[in-house]
Amino acid sequence: MIPRNLKILDQVHAEALSRDIPADDVERWLGLTRPCALLTQEGDGPVVGVVRGPVMLPADAKDPDYPLIATIDCAAVPADVTDLPLPTDGQLLLFGWPEEHGWGEVRYVPAGVAVEEREQYPPGFPPDEPENAEVYAELPQGDLHLTVDISLPSVPTVPGPPWSAPQPRNPQFEALTRVWRDVLTDVPDGMFSYGGTQRRC
């Protein structure tokens, strides 16, 4: 783990203990941390993708049902920054619509495959409708920068969908979550320092 992340974990550990959270709960909770790639438009790390941009797909691929949110260059994402089984090259195209119960899809285009540009706006999401225009304005085109980060698994505060397994709840979860957020808010390139505009994977 990189020094930045070790420092964050040390700060979370010390702060949690100072708030009288039992040491066993702190250790168990911090043991759930995992590496992640924090992708932001505001960051100063290496560029690994772009928000929106042209929709480039193979000729035989069907048109997407949702607008393109981001394209990620898999070769630009170092293998050890996340434990997700990401491809080592090619591009991941993320399509969707940001709403409470929104849907979307991910398309993988291998490196070297011939692609052609598609319509930027699917039929159901025209940019001239005021509601759609507002969403598009909140997702301005621009580079995605990488910060090698750490994250914790989410434990829902409400029951999940019927197909999800029950989530065990740590009795100290709320207190530990507050510590995590308080510490990460003060990290200049942390997940809570960009006003909610970060894209993570």
C-alpha positions in Angstrom: 0.0 0.0 0.0 1.3 3.4 -0.9 2.5 5.9 1.9 -0.5 8.2 1.2 -3.0 5.4 2.0 -1.0 4.1 5.0 -1.1 7.7 6.5 -4.9 7.9 6.0 -5.4 4.5 7.7 -3.2 5.6 10.6 -5.2 8.8 11.0 -8.5 7.0 10.9 -7.2 4.5 13.5 -6.0 7.2 15.9 -9.1 9.3 15.5 -11.5 6.3 16.0 -9.7 5.3 19.2 -9.8 8.9 20.4 -13.6 8.8 20.1 -13.7 5.7 22.3 -14.6 3.2 19.6 -13.5 -0.2 20.7 -10.1 -1.2 19.3 -11.4 -4.6 18.1 -14.1 -2.9 16.0 -11.6 -0.4 14.6 -9.2 -3.2 13.5 -12.0 -5.3 12.1 -13.4 -2.4 10.1 -10.1 -1.2 8.8 -9.4 -4.7 7.7 -12.1 -4.4 5.1 -10.3 -1.6 3.3 -9.4 -2.3 -0.3 -7.5 -0.4 -3.1 -9.5 1.6 -5.5 -9.1 4.0 -8.4 -10.6 7.4 -7.7 -11.4 9.1 -11.0 -12.0 12.9 -10.9 -12.1 15.7 -13.4 -10.6 18.0 -10.9 -7.6 15.9 -9.9 -4.0 16.3 -11.0 -3.0 12.6 -11.4 -2.5 10.9 -14.8 -5.3 11.0 -17.3 -6.9 7.6 -17.6 -10.2 8.5 -19.4 -12.7 11.1 -20.4 -16.2 12.1 -19.3 -18.6 11.8 -22.2 -16.7 12.4 -25.5 -17.4 10.5 -28.8 -19.2 7.2 -28.8 -16.8 4.8 -30.5 -18.1 1.2 -31.0 -17.4 -1.7 -33.3 -19.6 -1.7 -36.5 -21.5 -4.8 -35.4 -22.3 -3.6 -31.9 -25.8 -2.4 -31.3 -26.5 1.2 -30.5 -26.5 2.0 -26.8 -29.8 2.7 -25.0 -28.2 5.3 -22.7 -25.9 8.2 -23.1 -22.1 7.7 -22.7 -21.0 8.8 -19.3 -17.3 8.0 -19.5 -14.6 6.1 -21.4 -11.8 4.5 -19.5 -8.5 3.6 -21.1 -7.7 0.3 -19.4 -4.0 0.4 -20.4 -3.6 3.7 -18.5 -4.9 2.2 -15.2 -2.1 0.5 -13.3 -2.9 -3.1 -12.5 -2.4 -2.8 -8.7 -4.6 0.3 -8.0 -7.7 -1.8 -7.7 -8.5 -5.4 -7.0 -11.2 -5.4 -9.8 -10.4 -7.8 -12.6 -10.1 -5.1 -15.2 -8.8 -5.7 -18.7 -5.2 -4.7 -19.3 -5.9 -2.9 -22.5 -8.8 -1.6 -24.6 -11.5 0.7 -23.4 -14.4 0.5 -21.0 -17.4 2.6 -22.1 -19.8 3.4 -19.3 -23.4 4.2 -20.4 -26.2 5.2 -18.1 -28.4 8.0 -16.7 -27.8 9.4 -13.2 -31.1 9.0 -11.4 -32.1 7.4 -8.2 -32.9 4.0 -9.7 -31.0 4.5 -13.0 -30.0 1.8 -15.3 -26.9 1.5 -17.5 -24.4 -0.8 -19.0 -20.7 -1.2 -19.6 -19.2 -2.1 -23.0 -15.7 -3.4 -23.5 -13.9 -2.6 -26.7 -10.6 -4.6 -27.1 -7.5 -2.8 -28.3 -7.0 -2.8 -32.0 -10.7 -3.4 -32.9 -12.0 -1.2 -35.6 -14.6 1.3 -34.3 -17.0 3.9 -35.7 -18.6 6.9 -34.2 -22.2 6.7 -33.1 -24.8 9.3 -32.3 -23.9 11.0 -29.0 -27.5 11.2 -27.8 -29.8 8.1 -27.8 -33.4 8.7 -29.0 -34.7 8.7 -25.4 -32.3 11.3 -24.1 -32.4 14.3 -26.5 -30.2 17.2 -25.3 -32.8 19.9 -26.1 -35.3 18.8 -23.4 -34.7 21.0 -20.4 -34.5 18.1 -17.9 -32.0 16.3 -20.0 -30.0 19.5 -20.7 -29.6 20.0 -17.0 -28.1 16.6 -16.5 -25.7 17.0 -19.5 -24.6 20.3 -18.1 -23.7 18.6 -14.8 -21.5 16.1 -16.8 -19.2 18.4 -18.8 -16.8 16.7 -21.2 -13.3 16.6 -19.8 -10.4 14.3 -18.8 -10.6 11.8 -15.9 -7.6 11.9 -13.6 -6.5 9.0 -11.4 -5.8 9.1 -7.7 -4.7 5.8 -6.2 -7.1 5.6 -3.2 -8.6 3.3 -0.7 -12.2 2.5 0.1 -14.5 0.5 2.4 -17.4 -1.6 1.4 -20.8 0.1 1.7 -23.3 -1.3 4.3 -26.8 -0.2 3.3 -28.9 1.7 5.9 -32.1 0.4 4.2 -32.8 -3.1 2.9 -31.3 -3.9 -0.4 -33.1 -5.3 -3.5 -34.7 -8.8 -3.1 -31.8 -10.6 -4.8 -29.1 -9.1 -2.5 -27.7 -11.0 0.5 -28.3 -9.6 4.0 -25.5 -7.3 5.1 -24.0 -7.8 8.6 -24.0 -4.5 10.5 -21.2 -3.5 12.8 -22.7 -1.9 15.9 -20.0 0.8 15.6 -20.6 1.3 11.9 -22.1 4.8 12.1 -19.4 6.1 14.3 -16.7 4.6 12.2 -18.2 6.0 9.0 -18.2 9.5 10.6 -14.5 9.1 11.4 -13.7 7.9 7.9 -15.5 10.8 6.3 -14.0 13.4 8.7 -10.5 12.2 8.0 -10.9 11.8 4.2 -12.5 15.3 3.9 -9.2 16.8 4.9 -7.2 14.8 2.3 -6.7 17.2 -0.7 -7.3 14.5 -3.3 -9.6 12.4 -1.2 -12.9 11.0 -2.2 -14.9 13.6 -0.2 -12.8 16.6 -1.3 -14.3 17.3 -4.8 -17.9 18.3 -3.9 -19.4 14.9 -4.9 -18.2 15.0 -8.5 -15.8 12.1 -8.3 -16.1 9.0 -10.5 -14.9 5.9 -8.8 -14.2 2.3 -9.7 
